[in-house]
Each structure stands twice: as C-alpha cells, then as structure tokens.
Amino acid sequence: MTITNEDLLNEVSQEQLIELSDLEGAAALNQAVIDDATNDALSLIKSFILIPANPTPLLKKIAVELTIYELRKKNELVSDNNKERYKEIEAYLSKMAKGSMPTTIAEQDAGTKREKSFAFKTSKRKLEKRP
C-alpha cells in the first residue's frame, strides 16, 4: 500500500501539507518529511496486521490519517481530538488483527454477501380449538 500526496490532500489542504512538512522553514513541501511520516504510519499498521496489496478504503484512510498524525507530531501540533482519533484507529487495527474487520477488498465483498437470518423462527402449525 502506498500513500501519495494526493491521498493526503484529500484530508488536508495544500497549505496545511506544506506547513506540516516544512520543518526547516523553507516555505516549501518537504517530501522527505512526508515519506518519513508515511513510513512511521505504515510501520504502526504493520505492527498489527500484514498490509495487503488491495486494502479496503477504511484501511487506506487509516494510513492517511496516521500519516497526518505523524506530521502533526513532528511539529508538536497534536491536539486532544487527534489523540482520541489515534486511539480509535488503534481499536480499528486491533479489530482487523483479530479478523473481525476486513483488511482487503475481497474480504469486504465476501462479508457483505451473507444469507438472511432471522431472530425468530415461526412455524406453520395450525392451532386447533379444544373441546
């Protein structure tokens, strides 16, 4: 799985991405910092699961959010909301590691095709009146 700048720009603006990656004050996008943050995010994901070749959109979004979190952490801009979201992401990754959430598109598609099941079963037994 690769995270591109386009993926990051779906979550933050160009200006924000420049500010988060510009650790040296050059007012320019620093691709090395972004790549480092992406590697940190993917390493965290790898500590929970094997990264599939065809990840679900949720797993891809998690990777993007973790990359942005790592960029904010490098700039010491992590807020309480960011920390809460980080904990939520860890919970998702834990569920993926246990197998209760799909990690690939094939697993996701297979999980949506299940037979109907009902909580109650009814019988077509005819009740007769007692004399």
Residue pairs with C-beta under 8 A, 6 or more apart in sequence:
1 42
1 51
1 52
1 53
1 55
1 59
1 60
1 63
3 38
3 41
3 42
3 60
3 63
3 64
3 67
5 17
5 29
5 31
5 34
7 60
7 64
8 17
8 34
8 64
8 67
8 68
9 17
10 64
11 64
11 65
11 68
12 20
12 68
17 29
17 34
17 71
18 27
18 28
18 29
19 75
20 33
20 68
20 71
20 72
20 74
20 75
20 77
21 29
21 30
21 31
21 33
21 34
21 37
21 71
22 28
22 29
22 30
22 33
23 30
23 33
23 74
23 75
24 30
33 71
33 74
34 67
34 71
36 70
37 67
37 68
37 70
37 71
37 74
38 63
38 67
38 70
40 66
40 67
40 70
41 63
41 66
41 67
41 69
41 70
42 51
42 63
44 66
44 93
45 51
45 59
45 62
45 63
45 66
45 93
48 90
48 93
48 94
48 96
48 97
49 93
49 96
49 97
49 103
51 59
52 59
52 103
52 104
53 104
54 104
54 105
54 106
55 63
55 103
55 104
55 105
56 102
56 103
56 104
56 105
56 107
56 108
58 92
58 101
59 96
59 103
62 89
62 92
62 93
65 85
65 89
66 86
66 89
69 78
69 82
69 85
69 86
72 78
72 82
92 101
95 101
96 102
96 103
102 108
102 110
102 111
